[in-house]
Amino acid sequence: MLHIHIITLGKLKEGYWKEAEAEYLKRLQPYAKVFIHEIKEESFTEKDIPEIIKQREAEKIQIELKKIKDSYIVALDEHGKQFSSMQFAQNLTNLSGSSNSLVFVLGGPLGLDRSILDNADLKLSMSPLTFTHQMARIFLEEQLYRSMMIAGGRKYHY
């Protein structure tokens, strides 16, 4: 069974996001074992230097990445590659055949540090629109489920 790890900065705070995540994780159970790795975000103000904050967060992400062996790493980034749902499903199918696990890394409000982006196997953009990282997390989980449905020939793409 495919293992999917989602490394994310911050927790889901609102109940509706937690409910949405619980629903998608339940739907994904027959197709993949999903592990959520929540990392505490760095606090910052407008006076702080964003690159330093991202470096601190990257150090925490690296600790989690070292625990997951033989993985294909996908970093979510606004400048990453964009796929249609059909293309994402095909890409996921190809990757699941070549790797024991997939790791998706979601940054915080400032995005991901260059060290994480440079070491990712794929940089993925969910959309040219801007979303909160909590939204992006749920959208990713929904797209993972949609991909499983598409790959299995089930009608989940309209």
C-alpha positions, 0 to 999 in steps of 0.5 A: 500500500502506498504511504503518503506523508504530509509534512505541514507547518502549523495545525488546523485551527478551525473545526471545519478544516479538521472535519474536512481533513478527517473526511478526506483521510477516511476516504483515502484509507482504502488506497493509501496510508496517510501520515500527517506530520505537523510542525510548529510554525515559527512566530514572526512579526513584520520586523523579522527577516522572512528568510531567517524564519524560513530557514528555522522552519526548514531545519524542523522540516529536515528532521521530519524528512530524515525519518522518512526513507526512500521517498519522492518529495513534493514541495508545494510552491507557488512557482511550481508545476501545475497539473490538471486533476487528470495529469496529477492522477497520472503523475501520482500513479507513475510515482506510486509505482516507483517509490515506497512513499510520497512526501508532500511538504507544505510551508507556512505563510512565508512559504518554503526555504530554498533548501527544501525547494532545491532538494525536492523531486518536484515543486507543485503549485496548486493554483496561480491563486493564493490560498492559506496554508490550511486551505492548501492542506485540505485542497491537497488531500482532496486532490489526492483522493480525486487522483485515487478515484481517477486512477481507479477508473471511478467517476470522480472527475467531472 
